[in-house]
Amino acid sequence: MKPPKQKKARQLEEKQTQLHNPHRPIIKDLLWFSFVTTFFKILLIPAYHSTDFEVHRNWLALTHTLPLSQWYTDETSPWTLDYPPFFAYFEQFLSFFASLVDPTITDLYDGLNYKALSVIIFQRLIQWVSLRDFVGFIGALQRGNDLIGGFVFAILLCFKHLFAVAGPVYFVYLLRHYCRGGILRGFSKLVTMGVVVVGVFVAAYGPFAYHGQVICLFLLACHIIILAVTLIPEIVAILSGLCHAYWAPNFWVFYILSDKLLAFVLAKFGFHIQAPTASFTGGLVGDSSPFAILPTITPSVTFAVVLLAISPCLVKAWRNPQPKMIIRWVAYAYSCGFLFGWHVHEKASLHFVVPLAVVAVESIEDARHYFILSIVSSYSLFPLLYEAQEYPIKVVLLLLHIALMWYGFSSQFSERVESDKRRTSVSIVTGWMEKSYLFGFVVVEIWGQFLHPFLLGDKLPFLPLMMMSFYCALGMMYSWIWQLRCIVRSH
């Protein structure tokens, strides 16, 4: 019989071996977190909701009322259907239950701008589907189930084109990892994967092509183009400006502020600086140039920057396609799309924060990186909940999230000191720069919520949001650099 000390050491070793196993199940690890998330979402049902609720209510109504041939052409509401077909089918499926809850929800005409409590509750309960499917895709690839991963990713693309930014990484990885084994074997695997992917697209777009839906075929063409070049996450975003009305914390925040600073300095030196026709400081979005000094940024420029940023990841995936790295590569691709993409929404940070949560338990360095990134991402969403009664809720939830991360990571990576039989906790935040940066969030929040209204009143109303965007963008850039360094140094 083994001594207790050796037995405990053996258990600790087995735990660490299981932790670093790249083929461990991922979905099971996230079931508990999904349950907790669902619990909080139910509690927050009465909270603020955006115009997205009316958008999806209208999609429920038109898919429930109209024949399939009219889904993409109906203009009863300004919120026309612009998501890929599988999402439309999903809306039709949900519309059956919505009509049972409240028939007005699925009434195409009488349901316009319908805001009854039944709508809010029903919409709240169906919001958390897509990210779970996304984690399922990367989980299949990490376990080496390439064909299943390709199948799920094709389905995701036919649900939301937001996922297309990872298309190049997915294509290169599967080409090198799945389609290997010689010319004949590799070609047969390529054909198999092609049949699976094409089959998914035929199932999605075939019924619309049968009904002569030219617009849907156009969407398919745009879908393929976006998949190939990862230009932007939204087709309709081309018609909008570089940034969203609330600037997402990405690289373009620095570009915009640099333009404003240069214009101010040059004007002080006597140069005549023509005011731009579109103002970012006023929170406006448009297709006219908002820049006074620096060159105008176009969608083609953001495409080139995103592709250039993703290229180191593509090189790594080509040279050494490792399943254990696929989550990092996909997360990095979405980080590039968020930081350098066109008209990025602040909520898009979830597409790389969620997969990085999976790898955060693999090492203390990953945990420290995720700890900061998760705080940055969560805090950057604060402006979306702007009503006074929601302020204590979002602050308490963020503090609770920080406390749980700190406790969880500290327990996960604590070291057993056998000599004195005590447990020494590993510090999650070590450097003075990280500590100073995290403390800065308190300063930014105090200024925006208390000092700015007290000292400036209604003057410079854009300043608090601009400070939040700028400060969170610093953290996002740090995360991007950290991920890039990790990928480049990987073997």
C-alpha positions in Angstrom: 0.0 0.0 0.0 1.4 3.4 -1.0 2.1 6.0 1.7 -0.4 8.9 1.8 2.2 11.4 0.6 3.0 9.4 -2.5 -0.7 8.7 -3.2 -1.5 12.5 -3.1 1.5 13.2 -5.3 0.3 10.6 -7.8 -3.3 12.1 -7.8 -1.9 15.5 -8.4 0.2 14.3 -11.3 -2.8 12.5 -12.9 -4.8 15.7 -12.5 -2.1 17.7 -14.3 -1.8 15.1 -17.0 -5.6 15.2 -17.6 -5.5 19.0 -17.6 -2.9 19.2 -20.4 -4.5 16.5 -22.5 -5.6 18.3 -25.7 -8.2 15.6 -26.4 -10.2 16.1 -23.1 -13.9 16.8 -23.6 -14.7 20.4 -23.8 -18.5 20.5 -23.9 -18.8 18.7 -20.6 -16.5 21.3 -18.9 -18.9 24.1 -20.1 -22.2 22.5 -19.1 -22.0 23.9 -15.6 -21.1 27.4 -16.9 -24.0 27.3 -19.3 -26.3 26.5 -16.4 -25.0 29.4 -14.4 -25.3 31.7 -17.4 -28.9 30.6 -18.0 -29.7 31.3 -14.4 -28.5 34.9 -14.6 -30.1 35.5 -17.9 -33.5 34.5 -16.4 -32.9 36.9 -13.5 -32.1 39.7 -16.0 -35.3 39.2 -18.2 -36.8 42.6 -17.1 -33.5 44.5 -17.9 -33.0 46.8 -20.9 -33.3 45.3 -24.4 -32.2 46.8 -27.7 -33.8 47.1 -31.1 -32.5 43.6 -31.9 -35.6 42.3 -30.1 -37.9 43.9 -32.7 -35.6 42.7 -35.5 -35.9 39.0 -34.4 -39.6 39.4 -33.6 -40.1 40.5 -37.2 -38.1 37.6 -38.5 -40.3 35.3 -36.4 -43.4 36.9 -38.0 -42.3 36.8 -41.6 -41.0 33.2 -41.5 -44.2 32.2 -39.8 -46.6 34.1 -42.1 -45.0 34.2 -45.6 -44.0 31.4 -47.9 -40.3 30.7 -48.2 -40.1 32.4 -51.6 -40.8 35.8 -49.9 -38.6 35.6 -46.9 -35.7 37.6 -48.3 -37.8 40.1 -50.3 -40.4 41.2 -47.7 -40.1 44.8 -46.7 -43.1 45.2 -44.4 -40.6 46.1 -41.6 -37.3 48.0 -42.1 -35.7 45.1 -40.3 -35.5 42.8 -43.3 -34.1 39.3 -43.1 -30.3 39.4 -43.9 -29.0 36.3 -42.1 -28.2 33.0 -44.0 -30.9 30.4 -44.5 -30.3 28.1 -41.6 -31.0 31.1 -39.3 -34.2 31.8 -41.2 -35.2 28.1 -40.8 -34.4 28.4 -37.1 -36.6 31.5 -36.8 -39.4 29.6 -38.5 -39.0 26.7 -36.0 -39.1 29.1 -33.1 -42.1 31.0 -34.5 -44.3 27.9 -33.9 -43.7 28.2 -30.2 -43.9 32.0 -30.3 -47.4 31.8 -31.8 -48.4 29.5 -28.9 -47.1 32.0 -26.4 -48.7 35.0 -28.0 -50.1 35.0 -31.5 -49.3 38.7 -31.9 -45.6 38.0 -31.8 -45.9 36.2 -35.2 -48.4 38.7 -36.8 -46.5 40.3 -39.6 -48.6 43.5 -39.5 -50.2 43.9 -36.1 -47.0 42.7 -34.4 -44.9 45.6 -35.7 -43.0 47.2 -32.7 -44.9 44.9 -30.3 -43.3 45.2 -26.9 -45.4 43.1 -24.6 -43.8 41.2 -21.7 -44.5 37.9 -23.6 -42.1 39.1 -26.4 -39.4 40.0 -24.0 -39.6 36.7 -22.0 -39.7 34.6 -25.2 -36.7 36.4 -26.8 -34.6 36.2 -23.6 -35.0 32.5 -23.4 -33.8 31.8 -26.9 -30.7 34.0 -27.1 -27.8 31.7 -26.1 -27.7 29.2 -28.9 -25.0 30.2 -31.4 -21.9 30.4 -29.1 -22.6 26.9 -27.8 -22.6 25.6 -31.4 -19.3 27.5 -32.0 -17.6 25.9 -29.0 -18.9 22.5 -30.4 -17.1 23.2 -33.7 -13.7 24.0 -32.2 -14.1 21.2 -29.7 -14.6 18.6 -32.5 -11.4 19.9 -34.3 -9.4 19.8 -31.1 -10.3 16.2 -30.5 -9.2 15.4 -34.0 -12.7 14.9 -35.4 -12.0 16.9 -38.6 -14.9 15.8 -40.7 -17.4 16.5 -37.9 -15.7 19.8 -37.3 -16.0 20.7 -40.9 -19.6 19.7 -41.0 -20.4 21.8 -37.9 -18.5 24.8 -39.2 -20.4 24.7 -42.5 -23.6 24.7 -40.6 -22.4 27.7 -38.5 -21.6 29.6 -41.7 -25.2 29.0 -42.9 -26.5 30.3 -39.6 -24.3 33.4 -39.2 -21.7 34.8 -41.5 -20.0 36.3 -38.4 -18.1 33.0 -38.1 -16.6 33.3 -41.6 -13.6 35.3 -40.3 -12.1 32.0 -39.2 -12.6 30.5 -42.6 -9.0 30.8 -43.8 -7.7 29.1 -40.6 -10.2 26.4 -40.8 -9.4 25.8 -44.5 -5.6 25.7 -44.1 -5.8 23.5 -41.0 -8.1 20.9 -42.5 -6.2 20.9 -45.8 -3.0 20.0 -44.0 -4.4 17.9 -41.1 -7.3 16.1 -42.6 -6.3 15.8 -46.2 -2.9 14.2 -45.6 -1.6 10.7 -46.3 -0.4 11.0 -49.9 -1.9 12.3 -53.1 -4.6 9.7 -53.6 -5.6 9.4 -50.0 -5.4 13.2 -49.5 -7.5 13.9 -52.6 -10.2 11.4 -51.5 -10.4 13.0 -48.1 -10.6 16.4 -49.8 -13.5 15.2 -51.9 -15.2 13.7 -48.9 -14.9 17.0 -47.0 -16.1 18.9 -50.1 -19.1 16.7 -50.4 -20.0 17.3 -46.8 -19.6 21.0 -46.9 -21.4 21.4 -50.3 -24.2 19.2 -49.0 -24.7 21.6 -46.1 -24.8 24.6 -48.4 -27.2 22.8 -50.8 -29.5 22.0 -47.9 -29.4 25.7 -46.8 -29.7 27.5 -50.2 -31.3 24.8 -52.4 -35.0 25.5 -51.5 -34.5 29.2 -52.2 -32.8 28.5 -55.5 -35.7 26.2 -56.4 -38.1 29.1 -55.8 -36.0 31.4 -58.0 -34.8 33.5 -55.2 -32.0 35.5 -57.0 -31.4 37.5 -53.9 -30.6 34.4 -51.9 -28.2 33.2 -54.6 -26.5 36.6 -54.4 -26.2 36.1 -50.6 -24.6 32.8 -51.4 -22.0 34.4 -53.6 -21.3 37.1 -51.0 -21.1 34.3 -48.4 -18.4 32.5 -50.4 -16.5 35.7 -51.1 -16.5 36.6 -47.4 -15.4 33.1 -46.5 -12.5 33.4 -48.9 -11.3 36.9 -47.9 -12.8 37.5 -44.5 -13.4 41.1 -45.4 -16.0 42.0 -42.8 -18.3 40.1 -40.4 -21.5 41.5 -41.8 -22.5 41.9 -45.5 -24.6 45.0 -44.7 -21.8 46.6 -42.8 -20.2 47.8 -46.1 -23.0 50.4 -46.2 -22.0 51.7 -42.7 -18.9 53.5 -41.4 -15.6 52.3 -40.1 -16.8 52.2 -36.5 -20.0 51.5 -34.8 -21.8 54.4 -33.0 -20.2 53.3 -29.8 -16.6 52.6 -30.8 -15.7 49.0 -30.3 -12.3 48.9 -28.5 -10.1 48.1 -31.4 -7.2 49.4 -33.4 -9.2 52.0 -35.2 -9.9 53.9 -32.0 -6.2 54.8 -31.9 -6.3 55.7 -35.6 -9.3 58.0 -35.1 -7.9 59.7 -32.0 -4.6 60.2 -33.8 -6.4 62.0 -36.6 -8.2 64.2 -34.1 -5.0 65.0 -32.2 -3.1 65.8 -35.4 -5.8 68.1 -36.5 -5.9 69.9 -33.2 -2.1 70.3 -33.1 -1.8 71.5 -36.7 -4.7 74.0 -36.1 -2.8 75.4 -33.1 0.2 76.0 -35.4 -1.9 78.0 -37.8 -2.7 75.4 -40.4 -6.2 75.5 -41.9 -7.8 72.2 -41.2 -11.1 71.5 -42.9 -13.6 69.9 -40.6 -14.6 66.4 -41.7 -18.2 65.9 -42.9 -18.7 62.9 -40.6 -17.8 63.2 -36.9 -16.7 60.2 -34.9 -16.7 62.2 -31.7 -20.4 62.8 -32.1 -21.0 59.1 -32.3 -22.2 59.2 -35.9 -21.7 56.5 -38.5 -21.7 57.2 -42.2 -20.0 56.5 -45.5 -18.4 60.0 -45.8 -14.9 60.6 -44.6 -14.6 61.4 -40.9 -10.8 62.0 -41.1 -9.3 65.5 -41.3 -5.6 64.5 -41.7 -5.1 60.7 -42.0 -6.1 58.8 -45.1 -9.7 57.4 -45.2 -10.0 53.8 -44.3 -12.1 51.7 -46.7 -13.4 48.1 -46.5 -10.6 47.0 -48.8 -8.0 48.4 -46.4 -9.5 46.6 -43.4 -9.5 43.4 -45.5 -5.8 43.8 -46.2 -5.0 44.5 -42.6 -7.1 41.6 -41.3 -5.5 39.2 -43.8 -2.0 40.4 -43.0 -2.7 40.0 -39.2 -4.0 36.5 -39.7 -1.1 35.4 -41.9 1.3 34.2 -39.1 -1.5 31.9 -37.9 -2.0 30.5 -41.4 1.7 29.8 -41.8 1.7 27.9 -38.5 -1.4 25.9 -39.4 0.2 25.0 -42.8 3.6 24.0 -41.4 2.4 22.1 -38.3 -1.3 21.5 -38.0 -1.7 20.5 -34.4 -5.2 19.8 -33.0 -4.1 21.2 -29.6 -3.5 24.6 -31.2 -6.8 24.9 -33.2 -8.6 26.8 -30.5 -5.8 29.3 -30.2 -5.7 29.8 -33.9 -9.4 30.3 -34.2 -9.5 32.7 -31.3 -6.6 34.6 -32.8 -8.4 34.9 -36.2 -11.5 36.4 -34.5 -9.2 38.7 -32.5 -7.8 40.0 -35.8 -11.3 40.5 -37.2 -12.3 42.4 -34.1 -9.3 44.6 -33.9 -8.9 45.5 -37.6 -12.3 44.7 -39.2 -14.9 47.1 -40.6 -17.8 48.4 -38.5 -17.1 46.0 -35.7 -19.7 45.6 -32.9 -18.4 45.6 -29.4 -20.3 42.3 -28.7 -18.0 40.6 -31.3 -15.3 40.2 -28.7 -17.3 37.1 -27.4 -16.1 35.2 -30.4 -12.5 35.1 -29.1 -13.1 35.5 -25.4 -15.3 32.3 -25.2 -12.7 29.9 -26.9 -9.9 31.5 -24.9 -11.8 30.6 -21.7 -11.3 26.9 -22.8 -7.5 27.2 -23.0 -7.2 29.4 -19.9 -6.9 26.4 -17.6 -4.0 24.9 -19.5 -1.3 27.1 -18.0 -0.9 29.9 -15.5 0.2 32.2 -18.4 -3.1 31.5 -20.2 -5.0 32.1 -17.0 -3.3 35.5 -16.4 -3.9 36.5 -20.0 -7.6 35.5 -19.9 -8.1 37.2 -16.5 -7.2 40.6 -18.0 -8.9 40.0 -21.4 -12.2 38.9 -19.8 -12.3 42.0 -17.6 -11.6 44.2 -20.6 -14.3 42.5 -22.7 -16.9 42.6 -20.0 -16.2 46.2 -19.1 -16.3 47.3 -22.7 -20.0 46.1 -22.8 -21.0 48.4 -20.0 -22.4 51.2 -22.3 -24.9 48.7 -23.7 -26.6 48.7 -20.4 -27.0 52.4 -19.8 -30.2 52.7 -17.7 -29.7 53.7 -14.1 -31.4 50.7 -12.6 -29.0 48.4 -14.4 -25.8 50.0 -13.2 -25.5 48.2 -9.8 -26.4 44.9 -11.6 -23.6 45.1 -14.2 -21.0 46.3 -11.6 -21.9 43.5 -9.2 -21.8 40.9 -11.9 -18.4 42.1 -13.1 -17.0 42.0 -9.6 -18.5 38.5 -9.0 -17.0 37.4 -12.3 -13.6 38.7 -11.2 -13.8 37.1 -7.8 -14.8 33.7 -9.3 -11.9 33.8 -11.9 -9.4 34.7 -9.2 -10.6 31.9 -6.9 -10.8 29.4 -9.7 -7.5 30.1 -11.3 -5.7 30.4 -7.9 -7.1 27.0 -6.9 -6.3 25.4 -10.3 -2.7 26.4 -10.3 -1.9 26.3 -6.6 1.3 24.5 -5.8 1.7 21.9 -3.0 4.7 22.5 -0.8 5.4 19.1 0.6 7.9 20.3 3.2 5.5 22.3 5.3 2.3 20.7 4.0 0.6 24.0 3.1 -0.9 25.3 -0.1 0.7 28.4 -1.7 -1.6 30.3 -4.1 -0.2 31.4 -7.4 -0.6 35.1 -8.1 -2.9 35.7 -11.0 -1.8 39.4 -11.5 1.9 39.7 -11.1 3.5 42.7 -12.9 3.1 46.3 -11.8 1.9 47.2 -15.4 -1.0 44.7 -15.2 -2.0 45.9 -11.7 -1.8 49.5 -12.8 -3.9 48.9 -15.9 -6.6 47.0 -13.9 -6.7 49.8 -11.3 -7.2 52.3 -14.3 -10.6 50.8 -14.9 -11.7 52.2 -11.5 -10.4 55.6 -12.5 -12.2 55.5 -15.9 -15.5 54.4 -14.3 -15.3 57.0 -11.5 -14.7 59.7 -14.0 -17.5 58.7 -16.4 -20.1 58.0 -13.8 -19.4 60.7 -11.2 -16.7 63.3 -11.9 -17.6 64.1 -15.5 -21.3 65.0 -14.8 -20.2 66.9 -11.7 -17.4 68.9 -13.2 -18.5 69.3 -16.9 -22.2 68.7 -16.8 -23.5 68.4 -20.4 -20.2 69.5 -22.0 -18.3 66.9 -24.0 -20.9 64.2 -23.7 -18.8 61.9 -25.9 -15.8 61.9 -23.6 -16.7 59.1 -21.1 -17.5 56.7 -23.9 -14.4 57.7 -25.8 -12.3 57.1 -22.7 -13.8 53.6 -22.2 -13.2 52.7 -25.8 -9.6 53.9 -25.7 -8.8 52.3 -22.4 -10.4 48.9 -23.4 -8.6 49.1 -26.7 -5.3 49.1 -24.9 -6.2 45.8 -23.3 -7.5 44.3 -26.5 -4.2 45.2 -28.3 -2.3 43.7 -25.4 -4.3 40.5 -25.8 -3.7 40.4 -29.6 0.1 40.8 -29.1 0.1 38.2 -26.4 -1.8 35.7 -28.6 0.5 36.5 -31.6 3.6 35.9 -29.6 2.2 32.6 -28.2 1.4 31.4 -31.7 4.7 32.4 -33.2 6.7 30.7 -30.4 4.6 27.5 -30.4 6.3 24.3 -31.7 
